[in-house]
Amino acid sequence: MTTAAPTRSVESAAVVVARLPLRETVGMALGALGANRLRSLLTMLGIVIGNASVITLVGVGQGAQNLAKDQLSSLGANVLFVVPGNNDTRRRGISNPKTLVLADADAIAEQVPSVAKVAPQITTSQTVRAGNLSATVTVTGITPEFLSVRRFDMAQGRFFSDEDLKAARTVTVLGPDLAERLLPEGSPIGRSVRIKNQSFQVIGIMASKGAFLGQNQDDAAYVPLSTMVNRLSGRDPTYGTSLSFISVEARDPASISAARFQITNLLRQRHRILREDDFAVRSQKDALSIVGTITGGLTLMLAAIGGISLLVGGIGIMNIMLVSVSERTQEIGLRKAVGARSGDVLLQFLVEALVVSSLGGLLGSGLGVGAVIAVAAFTPLPASIGAVSVLGTVLLSGSIGLFFGVVPARRAAQLDPIVALRRL
């Protein structure tokens, strides 16, 4: 009778330990992490940096995508672009194929009923000078229809008139950035600049439009199309007045498909095409699709770069957890000796890894969201990040903690209590 009570007491303790509830397991895991606060924080740092990197880079990529969409949307929903060349010319690296001429633009304006306005365009790179200042920028030859078709506004002065076009007057309209660079003092209206050693009078300043497909439209000069042909670019003796592209405004968004079909058929007849077209008709939807594919790939690449940081953080968790298992061998042996199951030990170490990775994920997400907000506030890039992306990143960091915590946890769970207790 004297030995029965202690035996039942040990058995009862063993049952209690064996049936250790999840809450107690989590408490023990948190206690173990709290006992080594500095090491836990340093282990967490890799996940913090990884999460912050992923969210910041994804936010920047999303901002680039939003910026491109905003720029394309500013063109208007019923604008088409007729561009020269085909897949073969692009494969051969011909950047400015001469397959569109001014007569094509005139024919579209006269013969396509679903078209409201047509704005042909010639683009070259020239050095513009004003006194001792100079800048090499894009100089574009356009018609009066350009202003409404491309949704541009005037900030000062006036735009080109039909009389300017017919008389091929040497007048120019400057983008606001170029005007600031070349004519920083006083009003630029009425002053002169030199393009290709010829004097042009400044008659107007465009309102700020921003960049379009990587080109700053505010740092450019615009001249009448006839003046561009007569004084700057010249005519090709074979092709005539070659165009860079043609902007076309359909009568309304519902007429886009009809206008595209009619323009394609008209140009095929004019160019006597039997096989592959030597031009392409692009809509805003096409441009949005292309830009979406490019920026989506960019965002994915940036997320993958940030994911490498998360992977490194996971490896750090596994490394520190292995060290922790080695240091706590006696503790593990003692727990198993009094009845703790291997599953209890496994769960405790998995909880430790999950807590470290999840807390690191939350802290990193907070830093990443703050970085995205700062980018959107202090740069022209409209960076943004959705709640789903943030939640997904936190869940990913937790999964990484579990994945890399499995090996140390299994090692701890598989320790022989007799071998472990020999170190006491």
C-alpha positions in Angstrom: 0.0 0.0 0.0 2.9 2.3 0.6 4.1 2.1 -3.0 0.8 2.1 -4.8 0.0 5.8 -4.3 3.3 7.2 -5.8 2.8 4.8 -8.7 -0.7 6.1 -9.4 0.6 9.7 -9.0 3.3 9.2 -11.7 0.8 7.6 -14.0 -1.7 10.4 -13.5 1.0 13.0 -14.3 1.9 11.0 -17.4 -1.7 11.1 -18.5 -2.0 14.8 -17.9 1.2 15.5 -20.0 0.1 13.0 -22.7 -3.2 14.8 -22.9 -1.7 18.3 -22.9 -4.2 20.6 -24.5 -3.4 22.8 -27.5 -3.6 26.0 -25.4 -0.9 24.7 -23.1 1.3 23.7 -26.0 1.0 27.1 -27.5 1.8 28.7 -24.1 4.9 26.6 -23.8 6.0 27.6 -27.3 5.5 31.3 -26.6 7.4 30.9 -23.3 10.3 29.3 -25.1 10.4 32.1 -27.6 10.1 34.8 -24.9 13.0 33.2 -23.0 15.3 34.0 -26.0 13.8 37.3 -27.2 16.8 38.6 -29.1 17.3 35.4 -31.0 13.6 35.2 -31.8 13.6 38.8 -33.1 16.7 38.2 -35.3 15.1 35.0 -36.6 12.0 36.9 -37.4 14.0 39.6 -39.2 14.4 37.6 -42.4 10.7 37.1 -42.7 10.0 40.8 -42.0 12.4 41.9 -44.7 11.0 39.3 -47.1 7.4 40.3 -46.6 8.1 44.0 -46.8 10.1 43.4 -50.1 7.3 41.3 -51.6 4.5 43.8 -50.8 6.6 46.9 -51.8 7.7 45.4 -55.1 4.2 44.1 -56.0 2.8 47.5 -55.1 5.3 49.3 -57.3 4.6 46.8 -60.2 0.8 47.5 -59.7 1.5 51.2 -59.7 3.3 50.9 -63.1 0.4 49.0 -64.4 -2.1 51.6 -63.2 0.0 54.4 -64.6 0.1 52.8 -68.1 -3.6 52.2 -68.0 -4.3 55.8 -66.9 -2.2 57.1 -69.8 -3.9 54.9 -72.3 -7.4 55.8 -70.9 -6.6 59.5 -71.4 -6.6 58.9 -75.1 -10.3 58.4 -75.2 -12.4 55.2 -75.6 -13.0 55.7 -79.4 -9.4 56.3 -80.7 -7.7 54.0 -83.2 -4.1 54.1 -84.2 -3.0 53.1 -87.7 0.7 52.2 -87.6 3.0 51.3 -90.5 4.8 47.9 -90.9 3.9 44.3 -90.2 5.4 41.4 -88.3 8.1 41.0 -90.9 9.4 44.5 -90.7 9.4 44.3 -86.9 11.4 41.0 -87.0 13.9 42.7 -89.3 14.3 45.6 -86.8 12.9 48.3 -89.2 11.7 51.0 -86.7 10.0 53.3 -89.2 8.7 51.5 -92.3 7.4 53.7 -95.0 4.0 52.1 -95.6 1.7 54.9 -94.6 1.5 58.2 -96.5 -0.5 61.4 -96.1 -2.8 60.3 -98.9 -3.9 57.4 -96.8 -4.9 59.7 -94.0 -6.9 61.9 -96.4 -8.6 58.8 -97.9 -9.6 57.6 -94.4 -11.1 61.0 -93.6 -13.0 61.2 -96.8 -14.1 57.6 -97.4 -14.7 56.0 -94.0 -18.2 57.0 -92.7 -17.7 55.7 -89.1 -14.7 58.1 -88.6 -15.2 61.5 -87.1 -11.6 63.0 -87.3 -8.2 61.9 -88.6 -4.9 63.3 -87.2 -1.8 62.2 -89.3 1.5 62.6 -87.5 5.2 62.7 -88.4 7.7 62.3 -85.5 11.4 63.1 -85.6 14.2 63.9 -83.1 15.7 67.4 -83.4 17.7 69.8 -81.4 15.7 72.8 -80.3 17.6 76.0 -79.3 16.7 79.2 -77.6 19.7 81.5 -77.0 22.4 79.6 -75.3 20.1 76.8 -74.2 19.3 73.7 -76.3 17.6 70.3 -75.9 17.3 67.3 -78.2 13.7 66.4 -78.1 10.8 64.9 -80.1 9.5 67.3 -82.8 6.1 66.2 -84.1 4.4 67.4 -87.3 0.6 67.5 -86.8 -2.7 68.9 -88.0 -5.3 71.0 -86.1 -7.3 67.8 -85.5 -4.6 66.5 -83.2 -5.7 68.5 -80.3 -9.2 67.0 -80.1 -8.3 63.5 -81.3 -5.5 63.0 -78.8 -7.3 64.9 -75.9 -4.7 67.6 -75.5 -5.4 71.0 -74.0 -3.7 74.4 -74.3 -2.3 76.1 -71.2 -1.2 79.4 -73.0 -1.6 80.9 -76.4 -3.3 79.2 -79.3 -3.0 76.0 -81.3 -2.4 75.6 -85.0 -5.1 76.8 -87.4 -6.0 75.6 -90.9 -4.2 78.8 -92.2 -1.0 77.8 -90.5 -1.2 74.4 -92.1 -2.0 75.7 -95.6 0.7 78.3 -95.5 3.3 76.0 -93.8 4.1 78.7 -91.3 7.1 78.4 -89.1 5.3 78.4 -85.8 5.5 75.9 -83.0 3.7 74.9 -79.8 5.9 73.7 -77.0 5.3 71.2 -74.2 5.4 72.8 -70.7 8.6 71.0 -69.7 10.4 72.1 -72.9 9.2 75.6 -72.5 10.5 75.7 -68.9 13.9 74.4 -70.1 14.4 76.7 -73.0 12.4 79.8 -72.1 12.5 79.9 -68.2 12.0 83.6 -67.8 9.0 85.7 -68.9 6.2 84.6 -71.2 7.3 82.2 -74.0 4.5 83.3 -76.3 5.8 85.3 -79.3 9.4 84.4 -78.7 11.5 82.4 -81.1 13.3 79.0 -81.0 15.5 77.4 -83.6 14.8 73.9 -85.0 17.3 72.5 -87.5 18.8 76.0 -87.7 15.4 77.5 -88.7 13.5 80.1 -86.7 10.1 79.2 -85.3 7.8 81.5 -83.4 6.2 80.1 -80.2 2.4 80.6 -80.5 1.3 78.3 -77.6 2.2 76.1 -74.7 0.4 72.7 -74.2 -1.1 71.8 -70.9 0.7 69.1 -69.0 -0.1 65.6 -70.4 2.6 63.4 -68.9 4.4 60.4 -70.4 2.9 58.1 -73.0 4.5 54.7 -73.5 7.8 55.9 -72.1 7.9 59.2 -74.0 7.5 62.5 -72.1 4.8 64.4 -74.1 5.5 67.5 -72.1 9.1 67.7 -73.3 8.4 68.0 -77.0 7.8 70.5 -79.7 4.9 70.5 -82.2 4.8 72.1 -85.6 2.3 72.1 -88.5 2.5 68.9 -90.6 3.1 70.9 -93.8 6.0 72.8 -92.2 7.5 69.5 -91.0 7.5 68.2 -94.5 8.7 71.3 -96.2 11.4 72.4 -93.7 12.4 69.5 -91.5 11.7 65.9 -92.7 11.2 66.4 -96.4 9.3 64.2 -98.9 10.4 60.7 -100.1 10.7 60.7 -103.9 9.3 57.2 -104.0 6.7 57.1 -101.2 5.7 60.8 -100.9 4.9 62.2 -97.4 5.5 59.2 -95.1 3.8 59.2 -91.8 4.8 57.9 -88.4 1.2 56.9 -87.7 -2.3 58.1 -88.0 -4.6 58.8 -85.0 -8.3 58.2 -85.9 -11.3 59.2 -83.8 -14.4 57.0 -84.4 -17.8 58.7 -84.2 -18.5 57.0 -80.9 -17.3 53.9 -78.9 -19.9 51.7 -80.6 -18.3 52.6 -84.0 -14.9 51.3 -83.1 -15.3 47.9 -84.7 -16.9 49.3 -87.8 -14.2 51.9 -88.2 -11.4 49.3 -87.8 -13.0 47.1 -90.4 -13.5 49.9 -92.9 -10.0 51.4 -92.5 -8.5 47.9 -92.9 -10.4 47.3 -96.1 -9.7 50.7 -97.5 -5.9 50.5 -96.9 -5.8 47.0 -98.3 -7.3 48.3 -101.6 -5.1 51.4 -101.7 -1.9 49.3 -101.0 -3.0 46.5 -103.3 -2.4 43.9 -100.6 -3.0 40.3 -101.5 -1.3 38.6 -98.5 0.0 40.1 -95.3 -1.0 43.7 -94.4 1.8 46.3 -94.4 0.0 48.2 -91.6 -1.9 47.6 -88.4 -4.9 49.1 -86.8 -4.7 49.2 -83.0 -7.4 50.2 -80.5 -7.1 51.4 -77.0 -8.2 47.9 -75.9 -5.3 46.3 -77.8 -2.8 48.7 -76.2 -4.2 48.0 -72.8 -3.9 44.3 -73.4 -0.3 44.6 -74.4 0.6 46.9 -71.6 -1.2 44.7 -69.1 0.8 41.7 -70.3 4.1 43.5 -70.0 3.4 45.1 -66.6 1.8 41.9 -65.3 5.0 40.1 -66.1 7.0 42.8 -64.5 5.0 42.6 -61.3 5.4 38.8 -61.3 9.1 39.2 -61.7 9.3 41.7 -58.8 7.2 39.4 -56.6 9.6 36.5 -57.4 12.6 38.7 -56.4 10.9 39.5 -53.1 10.0 35.8 -52.6 13.7 35.0 -52.6 14.0 37.1 -49.4 11.2 35.1 -47.9 13.0 31.9 -48.8 16.2 33.1 -47.1 14.1 34.0 -44.1 12.7 30.5 -44.0 16.1 29.0 -44.1 17.1 31.2 -41.2 14.1 29.9 -39.2 15.2 26.3 -39.9 18.8 27.0 -38.9 17.9 28.7 -35.6 15.3 26.0 -34.8 17.9 23.3 -35.3 20.2 25.1 -32.8 17.3 25.4 -30.4 16.6 21.6 -30.6 20.2 20.9 -29.7 20.2 23.3 -26.8 16.9 21.9 -25.4 17.7 18.2 -25.7 17.4 17.7 -21.9 14.1 19.5 -21.7 12.7 17.4 -24.5 14.0 14.2 -22.9 12.5 15.1 -19.6 9.1 15.9 -21.1 9.0 12.6 -23.0 10.2 10.7 -19.8 7.1 11.9 -17.9 4.7 10.9 -20.7 4.7 13.6 -23.4 4.1 12.1 -26.8 6.2 12.7 -29.9 3.3 14.6 -31.4 3.2 17.1 -28.5 6.9 17.9 -29.0 6.4 18.1 -32.7 3.5 20.5 -32.3 5.4 22.7 -29.8 8.3 23.3 -32.2 5.9 23.8 -35.2 4.0 26.4 -33.2 7.2 28.2 -32.4 8.1 28.3 -36.1 4.6 29.4 -37.0 4.6 32.2 -34.4 8.0 33.5 -35.6 7.0 33.5 -39.3 3.5 34.8 -38.7 4.6 37.7 -36.5 7.4 38.5 -38.9 4.8 38.4 -41.7 2.5 40.9 -40.0 5.4 43.3 -39.2 6.8 43.0 -42.7 3.4 43.5 -44.2 3.0 46.7 -42.2 6.3 48.0 -43.3 5.5 47.0 -46.9 2.2 48.8 -46.9 3.8 51.9 -45.4 6.4 51.8 -48.2 3.7 51.5 -50.9 1.8 54.5 -49.4 5.1 56.5 -49.3 5.8 55.7 -53.0 2.3 56.7 -54.0 2.5 60.0 -52.0 6.0 61.2 -53.0 6.4 59.9 -56.6 4.3 60.1 -59.7 3.8 56.3 -59.6 0.3 55.4 -58.3 1.6 52.4 -56.3 -1.2 50.3 -54.6 -1.6 47.0 -52.9 -4.8 45.1 -52.3 -5.9 43.5 -49.0 -6.0 40.1 -50.7 -2.3 40.5 -51.7 -1.3 41.5 -48.1 -3.3 38.6 -46.6 -1.8 36.2 -49.2 1.7 37.3 -48.3 1.1 36.8 -44.6 -0.3 33.3 -45.2 2.7 32.6 -47.4 5.1 33.6 -44.7 3.3 31.4 -42.2 3.5 28.5 -44.6 7.2 29.0 -45.1 7.6 29.0 -41.3 5.7 25.7 -41.1 7.6 24.2 -44.0 11.1 25.0 -42.7 10.1 24.2 -39.2 9.1 20.6 -40.0 12.7 19.3 -40.0 13.7 20.7 -36.6 10.4 19.7 -35.1 10.7 16.1 -36.4 14.2 15.9 -35.0 13.0 17.0 -31.6 10.0 14.6 -31.7 12.2 11.7 -32.6 14.7 12.2 -29.8 15.1 9.1 -27.5 14.3 10.2 -24.0 16.9 7.9 -22.5 19.7 9.3 -24.7 18.5 12.8 -24.0 18.4 12.4 -20.3 22.0 11.1 -20.2 23.1 14.7 -20.7 21.5 15.8 -17.4 
